[in-house]
Amino acid sequence: MDDDDTTYASTAGVRLSKGNYDLPVGGLCWVWQRSGNNYTGVSVRDLAARSDLATVVFKRVVAAASKTKGRRTNTTLPEEDRLLLKNECIDGMIGMEIVGGTVLEHACAISNGSMNDLESALTFKCPWSSASSHRIEISSSSGSQLGSRPSQLVCKLCSLQR
């Protein structure tokens, strides 16, 4: 599903033109933040409610296993990266800090936790075997973010005008 391809088949079997993505509109999605060749955090998003349940930053970045090019925000997380992140998270190699999301209203903040701590705060496990539940978000992408709220965009515009 490279951006160099002119068309590709979506999960529904419909041919889409370059740059259009067949995005889910509901359910929970694990959106892994990537900056350059490193993963820096993850957001667990409720797509129907258009809000983050938890926004997490990693204490240590994780070098990506895949090579990406072009605009990849909102596409499915590459399988080799999903397996790498799973191993790093399950082994407890990544320290995590919850910095936002609705989970902070109901649970204690985690400042140097693990994936088990995050899953306990969320009260559900990460669906590692479901490729469609994991998306990628590249910080340099100018495209809209999966599940992003328009009010955040307005605030950014207001602060730029001042």
N, C-alpha and C positions, 0 to 999 in steps of 0.2 A: 504494500500500500504506500509506495513512495509517491511523493509529490511530482516526480518526474513523469509518472504515468498519466496519460490523458484521461483515462476512465478506469473505474474498478467496480467490482460487484459489491454491493452493500450486503449486510446480513439478511435483508429482506429479498435479495435477488434483483434489486432494481439497479440499473446502471446509472451512476452518478458522474457528473463532470468533475474535473480536477478542482480540488480545494473544498468540495462539499463533503461533509462528514455525516454519517447516519448516527446521530447521537441519541442516547436514551433520554427520556423525558421524566422518568420517575425511578424511584428506588434509591438504594444507597450506592455510592461510588467512592472508591479509594483513589484519590487524585494525587499522584506522586510529582512533587516539584523538582524540576531539573534545571540547573544553571550550567551551561556549557556541557561538560562531560561528567558532571557530578549531580547526584541526587542530594537535595538539601532538606527535604521534609515531605510531609504528606498531609492531606486534608481529607477527612471523611465527610462526604457531602450527601445531604438528603436532597435529591434533585427536584422532587415534587414541591418541597417547601422552599427551595432555593436558598438553603442555608447550610453552614458548616456545623456539623456536630462537634468536630474537634479539628483544630489546626495545630500541627506539630512541627517543630524544627528539630533537626538532628544535631546532636552535640559534635558529631564527626561526620563529614560528608562521605558518600559512598560513590566510588568511581563506577560509571555505567559500563555494562558489558557490551551494549549495542552501540553502533555508530548511527547517529541520526543526521539527516540533512533536510533542509526545507522546514516548512511549518508543520510541526507535529502536535501542537497543543490540541487537546481533546481527543486524540486518537488513542487506540488501545495500547497499553503499556507493552513494549516488546517482551516476548516470552523469556528471553535470556535475562532481561533486567528483572522481571517478576521473580524468577528463580533465585537470582542473586540477592535481591532485597529480602525474599523469604528467608534465605539462609542467614543473612546478616541480622535480621530482626529476631528470628527464633533463637539464634545463638546468643542474643543479648549483646552483640558487638556495637550496636548503635545506641548511644544514650539519647533519650527523647525528652523534649520539654513541650508541654501543652501550652500554647500561647494564645489560643482563642477558641471560639466555638461555644455552643450551648451546653456542652458537657461541664464547663466551668461553673455553671449555675447550680449543678446538682452533685458535683464531685470535687474532691480536693485537687488542687493543681499539682501536676507532676513536673518536677524540675530536672530530675536526672533518672528517668524511668526507662522501662523496657516495653516491648510490644505487649507483654503480659499485663503490665500496668495500664497501658492504653486500652486493651481489650476489656479489662476489668472495669475501667471507668465508663466505657461505652456499653457494657453488659452484653457484648456479642463479639464473636471471633472474626478475624480477617478472612475473607473467602479466597484463600490462595489458589484453589483449584478452578475458580471461575475467572477466566481471562477477561470476560466482558465487564467485570466489576472493577477493573483497574484501568485508569486512564493516566495519561502523561500531561503535564503542564510545563511548558518551557517558559522561563521568566522573560526571555527576550522577545517572545511572540507578541505581536500587536493585536492578535485576534481576541475575541471575547472569551472569557474563561468559563468552563463548564460549571453551571450553577451560580455564576456570579450575579450579584444583585445590582440592579440599576442605580440604587441609592449610593452605592460605593463609587460608581463612576461619576455621579453628580458631585460628590464631595471632592473627588480628585480635581474635577474641572474648576470647582469653586476656589480651591486652594491655589490653583495655577493662575487664576485671574487676579488674585490679590497682589 
